């Protein structure tokens, strides 16, 4: 085993010290002993000098080695490392760049260099880290204080990632929306010709994208493709929707199709389930559209089409099935709480009291949640009448009181809305595990994750119409609704149909007739929906502030220093739509709670729902709205015009 040199020197030094001590204490004092001590001290002094020099030499060598290594590393970073480095001065002009990037930027003029630095700074501020030079894609890391940017070539990685994305599985389900209605009262020969007509158009479209498809039954097709095929369909805005609708119209038929499509890296089972869910959403929203969504968790659906109004698809069989399902839910849950959207209109109020009537048919304790501090004039008059009726007044409860009374197992019924964020009290909504939804608005992106029962029919005129049909199946000689409840339901239908002028079907008049037989008071409905002089003047003022977007679209705006209720905005939009040659009207106001509200109306030629959805709202094909927080009238108008122009552009492309 080799010994450490320092250990040797330490042992030698120790021996010398022993000799020196022996010379001092053992030998008698003499010239010899003094000489020995002096000699030993000299040796020690000499050893210290040698040791110090060796230490200095070692440290200097370490410094030289470290400097050499640093120079080699710097030379590698500057010349060989495959990462581009650029530094710039106060004028955003390049000072220095390493060979890895010099060749790519050496042709840039001073102005080009400044533009590049400015763009990199802007991208960094927005949280973006990708920059493209010619055909090369870079990931960059920028230090603004030191004025240096590092650029890493990720072109190959991006190409591989993009190739992997293009190979993702795409599963789709296509449904002929109104197949049963079209074949009704047709003989076998006509049905056979119709099937051939549908199959030919759909198969030709599928073949043009070279995707696999199979007809599952008379009205359903299954398709399997890759993501690059889906991108082509999206690029053409799913032109099958327009093509089959126009071709059917030439044959004097009303045929539309809907598709639910999903893709991703998840299992085919998960992607297929998501495709089915997307088709359900498309059908609930009225059909004639495509819903595309990544099957990954937290992804948002994208909607295409929806350029025709909903056709009535519900039947009395479905309504009866929903009535039975709701009865079972009542029997399996505790007390019932009914809640509409914030600033409820007459449809929300009427349908809420209708559901309360159903719950009482099954001997359930029921309460209607309402915040009387957030009401519109129509509802204020309505509440005044309700407070005169002791039986109906006892049903009302405030959100805070409802929170205190709610118990585990209780049921919440959402009426006239399905977006949790629109609840009168969202905290109260979140406390319920058992939820039922009854709504007539087209289903949007935001939706309760779990519900015991969902009854959404976008072809219905109102939630009050849907609830009245359910009551019809439950009513008998012993169980009949009160005259006031019937009046409120009729008022809900009246307000949403604009006095039975829009979105009405034969079933709308059927339920209205039924409500009249139950004692609904039409004169009271007229009173509840009447407009006072002040509101009329406000509507007139807003109409006077309207501007044309094009010859058949107008936008009316209020001011940031004047507040309106949402009913005024809705009535203004209705008034504008009643003008000659106006096909769409939008009204922007500042609401009494400080939120900017937009009310939209259409004659049926323009889908205002998709315009409002682009701004975070929703509604119907011809009737929609949205609310914008932390915004001004001018900002809201700018966003609205962008959404309208986008809708018009897509319509032109189709």
C-alpha positions as CSV (number, residue, x, y, z in Angstrom):
1,X,0.0,0.0,0.0
2,X,1.4,3.4,-0.9
3,X,1.6,6.0,1.7
4,X,0.6,9.6,1.3
5,X,3.6,11.9,0.9
6,X,2.1,14.3,3.4
7,X,1.9,11.5,5.9
8,X,5.6,10.8,5.4
9,X,6.6,14.4,6.0
10,X,4.3,14.6,9.0
11,X,6.0,11.5,10.5
12,X,9.5,12.9,9.7
13,X,8.6,16.2,11.4
14,X,7.3,14.4,14.4
15,X,10.6,12.5,14.8
16,X,12.6,15.8,14.5
17,X,10.5,17.3,17.2
18,X,11.2,14.3,19.5
19,X,14.9,14.6,18.9
20,X,14.8,18.4,19.7
21,X,12.9,17.7,22.9
22,X,15.4,15.0,23.9
23,X,18.3,17.4,23.2
24,X,16.7,20.0,25.4
25,X,15.5,17.9,28.4
26,X,17.7,14.8,28.3
27,X,21.2,16.0,27.2
28,X,23.0,18.4,29.5
29,X,23.2,21.9,28.1
30,X,26.3,22.3,25.9
31,X,27.3,23.7,22.6
32,X,26.4,20.3,21.0
33,X,22.8,20.3,22.3
34,X,22.4,24.0,21.3
35,X,23.6,23.2,17.8
36,X,21.2,20.3,17.5
37,X,18.3,22.5,18.5
38,X,19.3,25.3,16.0
39,X,19.8,22.8,13.2
40,X,16.4,21.3,13.9
41,X,14.8,24.8,13.8
42,X,16.5,25.5,10.5
43,X,15.2,22.3,9.1
44,X,11.7,23.2,10.2
45,X,12.0,26.6,8.7
46,X,13.3,25.2,5.4
47,X,10.4,22.7,5.4
48,X,7.8,25.5,5.8
49,X,9.3,27.4,2.9
50,X,9.3,24.4,0.6
51,X,5.7,23.5,1.7
52,X,4.5,27.0,1.0
53,X,6.1,27.1,-2.5
54,X,4.6,23.7,-3.3
55,X,1.1,25.0,-2.2
56,X,1.5,28.1,-4.4
57,X,2.6,26.1,-7.3
58,X,-0.4,23.7,-6.9
59,X,-2.9,26.6,-6.6
60,X,-1.5,28.3,-9.7
61,X,-1.6,25.1,-11.6
62,X,-5.3,24.7,-10.6
63,X,-6.1,28.2,-11.8
64,X,-4.3,27.6,-15.1
65,X,-6.1,24.3,-15.6
66,X,-9.5,25.9,-14.7
67,X,-8.8,28.8,-17.1
68,X,-7.9,26.4,-19.8
69,X,-11.0,24.3,-19.2
70,X,-13.2,27.5,-19.2
71,X,-11.6,28.6,-22.5
72,X,-12.2,25.2,-24.1
73,X,-15.8,25.2,-22.8
74,X,-16.4,28.8,-24.1
75,X,-14.8,27.9,-27.4
76,X,-17.2,24.9,-27.6
77,X,-20.2,27.0,-26.7
78,X,-19.2,29.7,-29.2
79,X,-18.2,27.4,-32.1
80,X,-19.5,23.9,-31.7
81,X,-22.6,23.8,-29.4
82,X,-25.8,23.3,-31.5
83,X,-27.6,26.2,-29.8
84,X,-27.9,29.6,-31.4
85,X,-26.9,32.6,-29.2
86,X,-27.6,36.2,-30.1
87,X,-26.9,39.3,-28.1
88,X,-28.1,42.9,-28.9
89,X,-27.6,46.5,-27.9
90,X,-29.9,49.3,-26.7
91,X,-31.1,49.7,-30.3
92,X,-32.1,46.0,-30.6
93,X,-29.3,45.5,-33.1
94,X,-27.2,42.4,-33.0
95,X,-23.9,42.7,-31.2
96,X,-22.7,39.1,-31.5
97,X,-24.0,35.7,-32.6
98,X,-22.3,32.3,-32.5
99,X,-21.7,30.1,-35.6
100,X,-24.8,28.0,-34.8
101,X,-27.1,30.8,-35.8
102,X,-24.8,33.3,-37.7
103,X,-25.4,31.7,-41.0
104,X,-29.2,31.9,-40.6
105,X,-29.2,35.7,-39.7
106,X,-26.2,37.1,-41.4
107,X,-28.3,38.4,-44.3
108,X,-30.5,40.4,-42.0
109,X,-30.3,44.2,-42.3
110,X,-30.3,46.4,-39.3
111,X,-34.0,46.9,-39.5
112,X,-34.6,43.2,-39.9
113,X,-32.5,42.5,-36.8
114,X,-34.5,45.1,-34.8
115,X,-37.8,43.5,-36.1
116,X,-36.6,40.1,-35.1
117,X,-35.6,41.2,-31.6
118,X,-38.9,43.1,-31.1
119,X,-40.9,40.1,-32.2
120,X,-38.9,37.8,-29.8
121,X,-39.6,40.2,-27.0
122,X,-43.3,40.4,-27.8
123,X,-43.6,36.6,-28.0
124,X,-41.8,36.2,-24.7
125,X,-44.1,38.6,-23.0
126,X,-47.1,36.6,-24.3
127,X,-45.6,33.4,-22.9
128,X,-44.7,32.0,-26.3
129,X,-41.4,30.3,-27.0
130,X,-41.5,29.3,-30.6
131,X,-39.9,31.3,-33.4
132,X,-39.4,30.5,-37.1
133,X,-36.5,31.5,-39.3
134,X,-36.9,30.5,-42.9
135,X,-38.1,26.9,-42.7
136,X,-36.4,26.2,-39.3
137,X,-38.4,26.2,-36.1
138,X,-36.7,27.3,-32.9
139,X,-37.5,27.1,-29.3
140,X,-36.1,30.2,-27.7
141,X,-35.2,31.2,-24.1
142,X,-34.8,35.0,-23.7
143,X,-33.1,37.0,-21.0
144,X,-34.3,40.6,-21.4
145,X,-32.0,42.1,-18.8
146,X,-28.8,40.6,-20.3
147,X,-30.1,41.1,-23.8
148,X,-29.4,37.6,-24.9
149,X,-31.5,34.9,-26.5
150,X,-30.8,31.1,-26.9
151,X,-32.4,29.4,-29.9
152,X,-32.7,25.6,-30.1
153,X,-33.5,24.0,-33.4
154,X,-36.7,21.8,-32.9
155,X,-37.6,21.3,-36.5
156,X,-37.1,17.6,-36.4
157,X,-38.9,17.1,-33.1
158,X,-41.8,19.2,-34.3
159,X,-42.0,17.2,-37.5
160,X,-42.1,13.9,-35.6
161,X,-44.7,15.3,-33.2
162,X,-46.8,16.5,-36.1
163,X,-46.5,13.2,-37.8
164,X,-47.6,11.4,-34.7
165,X,-50.5,13.8,-34.4
166,X,-51.5,13.2,-38.0
167,X,-51.6,9.5,-37.3
168,X,-54.1,9.9,-34.3
169,X,-57.2,7.8,-34.6
170,X,-60.4,9.5,-35.4
171,X,-63.8,7.9,-34.7
172,X,-67.1,9.5,-35.9
173,X,-70.8,8.7,-35.9
174,X,-73.1,10.3,-38.5
175,X,-76.8,10.4,-38.0
176,X,-79.6,11.5,-40.4
177,X,-81.5,13.9,-38.1
178,X,-85.1,13.4,-39.2
179,X,-85.0,10.1,-41.0
180,X,-88.2,8.8,-39.4
181,X,-90.1,12.0,-40.3
182,X,-89.0,11.8,-43.9
183,X,-90.0,8.2,-44.5
184,X,-93.3,8.6,-42.8
185,X,-96.2,7.9,-45.2
186,X,-93.8,6.8,-48.0
187,X,-94.2,3.5,-49.7
188,X,-91.4,0.9,-49.9
189,X,-90.2,2.0,-53.3
190,X,-89.9,5.7,-52.2
191,X,-88.1,4.6,-49.0
192,X,-85.7,2.5,-51.1
193,X,-85.0,5.5,-53.4
194,X,-84.5,7.7,-50.3
195,X,-82.0,5.3,-48.8
196,X,-80.1,5.2,-52.1
197,X,-80.1,9.0,-52.3
198,X,-78.8,9.4,-48.7
199,X,-76.2,6.6,-49.1
200,X,-74.9,8.0,-52.5
201,X,-74.3,11.5,-51.1
202,X,-72.7,10.3,-47.9
203,X,-70.5,7.6,-49.5
204,X,-69.3,10.0,-52.2
205,X,-68.3,12.5,-49.5
206,X,-66.6,9.8,-47.4
207,X,-64.7,8.4,-50.4
208,X,-63.4,11.9,-51.3
209,X,-61.5,11.9,-48.0
210,X,-60.5,8.2,-48.3
211,X,-61.9,7.2,-44.9
212,X,-63.4,4.0,-43.8
213,X,-67.1,4.0,-43.1
214,X,-70.0,1.6,-42.6
215,X,-73.7,2.0,-42.5
216,X,-74.9,0.7,-39.2
217,X,-78.7,1.1,-39.8
218,X,-81.0,3.2,-41.9
219,X,-80.0,6.5,-40.2
220,X,-76.5,5.9,-38.7
221,X,-73.1,5.6,-40.3
222,X,-69.8,4.8,-38.5
223,X,-66.5,6.2,-39.8
224,X,-62.9,5.7,-38.9
225,X,-60.1,8.0,-40.1
226,X,-56.8,9.6,-39.2
227,X,-56.3,13.1,-37.9
228,X,-54.9,14.4,-41.2
229,X,-58.2,13.4,-42.8
230,X,-60.1,15.2,-40.1
231,X,-58.1,18.4,-40.8
232,X,-59.2,18.3,-44.4
233,X,-62.8,18.0,-43.4
234,X,-62.4,20.9,-41.0
235,X,-60.7,23.0,-43.7
236,X,-63.7,22.5,-45.9
237,X,-66.0,23.3,-42.9
238,X,-67.7,19.8,-43.2
239,X,-69.3,20.7,-46.5
240,X,-71.4,17.6,-46.4
241,X,-73.9,19.4,-44.2
242,X,-74.7,22.0,-46.9
243,X,-74.4,19.6,-49.7
244,X,-77.0,17.1,-48.4
245,X,-79.4,19.8,-47.3
246,X,-79.3,21.6,-50.7
247,X,-79.6,18.3,-52.6
248,X,-82.6,17.2,-50.4
249,X,-84.3,20.5,-51.0
250,X,-84.1,20.0,-54.7
251,X,-86.0,16.7,-54.2
252,X,-88.6,18.5,-52.0
253,X,-87.3,16.9,-48.9
254,X,-86.0,18.2,-45.6
255,X,-83.0,16.1,-44.7
256,X,-80.1,17.2,-42.4
257,X,-77.3,15.2,-40.9
258,X,-75.3,15.5,-37.6
259,X,-71.9,14.1,-36.7
260,X,-70.1,13.5,-33.5
261,X,-66.3,13.1,-34.0
262,X,-63.6,12.5,-31.5
263,X,-59.8,11.9,-31.8
264,X,-56.7,11.6,-29.6
265,X,-54.1,9.2,-28.1
266,X,-56.5,7.5,-25.7
267,X,-57.9,4.1,-26.3
268,X,-60.4,3.5,-29.1
269,X,-63.0,2.7,-26.4
270,X,-62.6,6.2,-24.9
271,X,-62.5,7.9,-28.3
272,X,-65.6,6.0,-29.4
273,X,-67.6,6.9,-26.3
274,X,-66.6,10.6,-26.7
275,X,-67.8,10.5,-30.4
276,X,-71.2,9.2,-29.2
277,X,-71.4,11.9,-26.6
278,X,-70.5,14.5,-29.2
279,X,-73.3,13.2,-31.5
280,X,-75.8,13.5,-28.6
281,X,-74.7,17.1,-28.1
282,X,-75.2,17.8,-31.8
283,X,-78.7,16.4,-31.8
284,X,-79.7,18.1,-28.6
285,X,-78.5,21.4,-30.1
286,X,-80.9,21.0,-33.0
287,X,-79.0,18.9,-35.4
288,X,-77.5,19.9,-38.8
289,X,-74.1,20.3,-37.2
290,X,-70.8,18.6,-36.3
291,X,-69.3,18.4,-32.9
292,X,-65.5,17.7,-32.8
293,X,-63.6,17.1,-29.5
294,X,-60.3,15.7,-28.4
295,X,-60.9,12.7,-26.2
296,X,-58.3,14.0,-23.7
297,X,-59.4,15.2,-20.3
298,X,-60.3,18.9,-20.1
299,X,-60.6,19.4,-23.8
300,X,-63.3,21.7,-25.3
301,X,-65.7,20.8,-28.1
302,X,-65.7,22.7,-31.4
303,X,-68.9,23.2,-33.3
304,X,-69.4,23.4,-37.1
305,X,-72.6,24.0,-39.0
306,X,-75.9,24.5,-37.2
307,X,-77.1,26.8,-40.0
308,X,-80.7,25.7,-40.0
309,X,-83.3,26.0,-37.3
310,X,-84.2,23.0,-35.2
311,X,-86.8,20.7,-36.5
312,X,-89.3,19.3,-34.0
313,X,-88.1,15.8,-33.1
314,X,-89.7,15.1,-29.7
315,X,-92.8,12.9,-29.6
316,X,-95.4,12.2,-27.0
317,X,-93.7,8.8,-26.4
318,X,-90.5,10.6,-25.4
319,X,-92.4,13.1,-23.3
320,X,-94.2,10.3,-21.5
321,X,-90.9,8.5,-21.0
322,X,-89.4,11.6,-19.4
323,X,-92.5,12.0,-17.2
324,X,-92.0,8.4,-15.9
325,X,-88.3,9.0,-15.4
326,X,-88.9,12.2,-13.5
327,X,-91.4,10.4,-11.3
328,X,-88.8,7.7,-10.4
329,X,-86.3,10.4,-9.6
330,X,-88.8,12.1,-7.2
331,X,-89.4,8.8,-5.5
332,X,-85.7,8.1,-5.0
333,X,-84.6,11.5,-3.7
334,X,-85.4,13.8,-0.7
335,X,-86.9,17.3,-0.8
336,X,-87.0,19.1,-4.1
337,X,-85.5,22.5,-4.8
338,X,-86.2,24.3,-8.1
339,X,-83.9,27.0,-9.5
340,X,-83.8,29.0,-12.6
341,X,-81.0,31.3,-14.0
342,X,-79.9,34.6,-12.7
343,X,-82.3,37.5,-13.4
344,X,-85.0,34.9,-14.3
345,X,-87.6,35.7,-17.0
346,X,-91.2,34.6,-17.0
347,X,-90.2,31.3,-18.6
348,X,-87.9,30.4,-15.7
349,X,-90.5,31.5,-13.2
350,X,-93.4,29.6,-15.0
351,X,-91.5,26.4,-15.5
352,X,-90.2,26.5,-11.8
353,X,-93.8,26.6,-10.5
354,X,-94.8,23.9,-13.0
355,X,-92.0,21.6,-11.6
356,X,-93.2,22.5,-8.1
357,X,-96.7,21.3,-9.1
358,X,-95.2,18.0,-10.4
359,X,-93.3,17.5,-7.1
360,X,-96.4,18.1,-5.0
361,X,-98.3,15.5,-7.1
362,X,-95.8,13.0,-5.6
363,X,-96.1,14.4,-2.0
364,X,-92.6,16.0,-2.1
365,X,-91.7,19.0,-0.1
366,X,-90.7,21.6,-2.7
367,X,-89.1,25.1,-2.7
368,X,-88.5,27.5,-5.5
369,X,-85.1,29.3,-5.1
370,X,-85.3,33.0,-6.1
371,X,-83.2,36.1,-5.3
372,X,-85.7,38.9,-5.2
373,X,-82.8,41.4,-5.3
374,X,-82.0,40.3,-8.8
375,X,-85.2,40.5,-10.8
376,X,-86.5,42.2,-14.0
377,X,-89.6,44.4,-14.1
378,X,-91.8,41.6,-15.6
379,X,-90.8,39.3,-12.7
380,X,-91.3,42.0,-10.1
381,X,-94.9,42.4,-11.2
382,X,-95.2,38.6,-11.2
383,X,-93.8,38.3,-7.7
384,X,-96.2,40.9,-6.5
385,X,-99.1,38.7,-7.7
386,X,-97.5,35.6,-6.2
387,X,-97.2,37.2,-2.8
388,X,-101.0,37.8,-3.0
389,X,-101.4,34.0,-3.3
390,X,-100.5,32.4,0.1
391,X,-100.1,28.9,-1.4
392,X,-97.6,29.9,-4.0
393,X,-95.8,32.4,-1.8
394,X,-95.0,29.6,0.6
395,X,-93.0,27.9,-2.1
396,X,-90.5,30.7,-2.5
397,X,-87.2,30.6,-0.7
398,X,-84.0,32.7,-0.7
399,X,-80.6,31.1,-1.7
400,X,-79.3,31.5,1.8
401,X,-82.3,29.8,3.4
402,X,-82.1,27.0,0.8
403,X,-78.4,26.4,1.9
404,X,-79.5,26.0,5.5
405,X,-82.4,23.7,4.7
406,X,-80.7,21.5,2.1
407,X,-79.9,18.0,3.3
408,X,-78.0,15.1,1.8
409,X,-80.1,13.3,-0.8
410,X,-82.2,16.4,-1.7
411,X,-82.8,17.1,-5.4
412,X,-82.1,20.2,-7.5
413,X,-84.1,20.8,-10.6
414,X,-82.5,23.3,-13.1
415,X,-85.2,24.9,-15.3
416,X,-84.7,27.1,-18.4
417,X,-80.9,26.8,-18.2
418,X,-78.2,24.2,-18.1
419,X,-75.0,26.2,-17.5
420,X,-74.0,26.0,-13.8
421,X,-72.4,29.5,-14.0
422,X,-75.8,31.0,-14.7
423,X,-77.3,29.7,-11.5
424,X,-79.0,32.1,-9.2
425,X,-76.5,30.9,-6.6
426,X,-73.7,28.8,-7.8
427,X,-72.6,27.8,-4.3
428,X,-76.0,26.4,-3.7
429,X,-75.8,24.5,-7.0
430,X,-72.5,22.9,-6.1
431,X,-74.0,21.6,-2.8
432,X,-76.3,19.2,-4.7
433,X,-75.3,15.8,-5.9
434,X,-78.7,14.9,-7.4
435,X,-79.6,17.2,-10.3
436,X,-82.3,17.2,-13.0
437,X,-82.2,19.5,-16.0
438,X,-85.2,20.7,-18.0
439,X,-84.3,23.2,-20.7
440,X,-85.1,24.2,-24.3
441,X,-81.8,26.0,-25.1
442,X,-79.3,24.4,-27.4
443,X,-76.7,22.6,-25.3
444,X,-73.4,24.4,-24.9
445,X,-69.9,23.6,-23.9
446,X,-70.5,24.2,-20.2
447,X,-72.7,21.4,-18.7
448,X,-73.1,19.6,-15.4
449,X,-70.8,16.7,-15.2
450,X,-73.4,14.3,-13.7
451,X,-77.1,14.6,-13.7
452,X,-79.8,12.1,-12.8
453,X,-82.0,13.2,-15.7
454,X,-81.5,15.6,-18.6
455,X,-84.5,16.8,-20.7
456,X,-83.2,19.2,-23.3
457,X,-85.4,19.8,-26.3
458,X,-84.2,22.8,-28.5
459,X,-87.2,22.4,-30.8
460,X,-89.5,23.3,-27.9
461,X,-90.7,26.9,-27.7
462,X,-89.9,27.2,-23.9
463,X,-89.1,25.3,-20.8
464,X,-92.7,26.1,-19.7
465,X,-94.0,24.1,-22.7
466,X,-91.9,21.1,-21.8
467,X,-93.0,21.2,-18.1
468,X,-96.7,21.6,-19.1
469,X,-96.4,18.4,-21.2
470,X,-95.1,16.6,-18.2
471,X,-97.9,17.9,-16.1
472,X,-100.5,16.7,-18.6
473,X,-99.3,13.1,-18.1
474,X,-99.6,13.4,-14.3
475,X,-102.8,15.3,-14.0
476,X,-106.1,13.7,-13.1
477,X,-109.3,14.5,-11.3
478,X,-107.5,14.5,-7.9
479,X,-104.3,16.2,-9.1
480,X,-104.8,19.5,-10.9
481,X,-102.6,22.6,-11.0
482,X,-103.9,25.9,-9.7
483,X,-105.1,28.7,-12.0
484,X,-102.2,30.9,-11.0
485,X,-99.6,28.2,-11.8
486,X,-101.3,27.7,-15.2
487,X,-101.2,31.4,-15.8
488,X,-97.5,31.5,-15.0
489,X,-96.8,28.7,-17.4
490,X,-98.8,30.4,-20.1
491,X,-96.9,33.6,-19.5
492,X,-93.6,31.7,-19.9
493,X,-94.7,30.3,-23.2
494,X,-96.0,33.7,-24.4
495,X,-92.8,35.6,-23.6
496,X,-90.5,33.1,-25.3
497,X,-92.7,32.9,-28.4
498,X,-93.3,36.6,-28.7
499,X,-97.0,36.2,-28.4
500,X,-97.0,32.9,-30.4
501,X,-95.2,34.5,-33.3
502,X,-91.9,32.7,-33.3
503,X,-90.6,29.1,-32.5
504,X,-94.1,27.7,-32.3
505,X,-95.3,24.3,-33.3
506,X,-98.7,22.5,-33.1
507,X,-97.7,21.2,-29.7
508,X,-97.1,24.7,-28.5
509,X,-100.7,25.6,-29.2
510,X,-101.8,22.2,-27.7
511,X,-100.2,23.0,-24.3
512,X,-101.5,26.5,-24.4
513,X,-105.0,25.2,-25.0
514,X,-104.5,22.8,-22.1
515,X,-103.4,25.6,-19.8
516,X,-106.5,27.6,-20.7
517,X,-108.6,24.6,-19.7
518,X,-106.8,24.7,-16.3
519,X,-107.9,28.2,-15.8
520,X,-104.9,30.3,-17.1
521,X,-105.8,34.0,-17.1
522,X,-104.8,35.6,-20.5
523,X,-105.5,39.1,-19.2
524,X,-103.2,38.6,-16.3
525,X,-100.5,37.3,-18.7
526,X,-100.9,40.5,-20.7
527,X,-100.5,42.6,-17.5
528,X,-97.4,40.7,-16.4
529,X,-95.7,41.2,-19.8
530,X,-96.8,44.8,-20.3
531,X,-94.2,47.6,-20.7
532,X,-94.3,50.8,-18.7
533,X,-93.7,54.3,-20.3
534,X,-90.2,54.6,-18.9
535,X,-89.1,51.2,-20.4
536,X,-90.7,52.2,-23.7
537,X,-88.7,55.4,-23.8
538,X,-85.5,53.5,-23.0
539,X,-86.2,51.0,-25.8
540,X,-86.9,53.9,-28.2
541,X,-83.6,55.5,-27.2
542,X,-81.6,52.3,-27.8
543,X,-83.3,51.8,-31.2
544,X,-82.2,55.3,-32.1
545,X,-78.6,54.4,-31.3
546,X,-78.5,51.4,-33.7
547,X,-76.0,51.0,-36.5
548,X,-76.0,48.8,-39.6
549,X,-73.4,46.1,-39.8
550,X,-74.7,45.3,-43.2
551,X,-78.1,46.0,-44.9
552,X,-80.0,43.4,-42.8
553,X,-78.0,43.3,-39.5
554,X,-78.1,46.1,-36.9
555,X,-76.3,46.6,-33.6
556,X,-77.7,49.0,-30.9
557,X,-75.5,50.1,-28.0
558,X,-76.2,51.8,-24.7
559,X,-73.6,53.8,-22.7
560,X,-71.2,52.9,-19.9
561,X,-72.9,55.5,-17.6
562,X,-76.5,54.2,-18.0
563,X,-77.7,50.9,-16.7
564,X,-80.6,48.8,-18.1
565,X,-82.3,45.6,-17.2
566,X,-81.9,42.6,-19.4
567,X,-85.6,42.7,-20.5
568,X,-85.1,46.1,-22.0
569,X,-82.3,44.8,-24.1
570,X,-84.4,41.8,-25.2
571,X,-87.4,43.9,-26.1
572,X,-85.2,46.4,-28.0
573,X,-83.8,43.5,-30.1
574,X,-87.3,42.2,-30.7
575,X,-88.3,45.7,-31.8
576,X,-85.4,46.1,-34.2
577,X,-86.1,42.6,-35.7
578,X,-89.7,43.7,-36.4
579,X,-88.4,46.4,-38.8
580,X,-88.5,45.9,-42.5
581,X,-85.6,44.0,-44.1
582,X,-83.8,43.3,-40.7
583,X,-82.8,39.7,-40.3
584,X,-80.6,40.0,-37.2
585,X,-80.5,42.5,-34.3
586,X,-78.0,42.8,-31.5
587,X,-78.3,45.1,-28.4
588,X,-75.4,45.8,-26.1
589,X,-76.2,47.4,-22.7
590,X,-74.7,47.7,-19.2
591,X,-76.8,45.8,-16.8
592,X,-77.8,46.9,-13.3
593,X,-75.1,44.6,-11.8
594,X,-72.4,46.2,-13.9
595,X,-72.1,43.3,-16.3
596,X,-72.2,44.0,-20.1
597,X,-75.1,42.1,-21.6
598,X,-75.7,41.4,-25.3
599,X,-79.1,40.3,-26.5
600,X,-79.4,38.8,-30.0
601,X,-82.4,38.0,-32.2
602,X,-82.7,36.6,-35.7
603,X,-85.4,36.0,-38.3
604,X,-84.0,32.5,-39.0
605,X,-81.5,33.3,-41.8
606,X,-78.6,34.0,-39.4
607,X,-77.6,31.7,-36.5
608,X,-77.2,34.1,-33.6
609,X,-76.5,31.3,-31.2
610,X,-73.1,30.6,-32.7
611,X,-72.3,34.3,-32.6
612,X,-73.2,34.4,-28.9
613,X,-71.3,31.2,-28.2
614,X,-68.2,32.8,-29.6
615,X,-68.5,35.4,-26.8
616,X,-69.2,32.8,-24.1
617,X,-73.0,32.8,-24.3
618,X,-75.6,30.6,-26.0
619,X,-79.3,30.2,-26.6
620,X,-81.3,29.3,-29.7
621,X,-80.8,29.6,-33.5
622,X,-83.0,32.8,-33.5
623,X,-82.7,33.9,-29.9
624,X,-79.5,34.1,-27.9
625,X,-77.5,36.2,-25.4
626,X,-74.3,36.5,-23.5
627,X,-72.7,38.4,-20.6
628,X,-69.3,40.0,-20.5
629,X,-67.6,40.8,-17.2
630,X,-64.8,43.4,-16.8
631,X,-65.6,44.9,-20.2
632,X,-66.9,48.2,-21.6
633,X,-69.6,48.9,-24.2
634,X,-67.0,49.8,-26.8
635,X,-64.9,46.6,-26.1
636,X,-68.0,44.5,-26.2
637,X,-69.1,46.0,-29.5
638,X,-65.7,45.3,-31.0
639,X,-65.8,41.7,-29.9
640,X,-69.3,41.3,-31.2
641,X,-68.5,42.7,-34.6
642,X,-65.5,40.3,-34.9
643,X,-67.8,37.4,-34.1
644,X,-70.5,38.5,-36.6
645,X,-67.9,39.0,-39.3
646,X,-66.5,35.6,-38.6
647,X,-69.9,34.0,-38.9
648,X,-70.7,35.8,-42.1
649,X,-67.3,34.8,-43.6
650,X,-67.9,31.1,-42.7
651,X,-71.4,31.4,-44.2
652,X,-69.9,32.8,-47.4
653,X,-67.3,30.1,-47.7
654,X,-70.0,27.4,-47.3
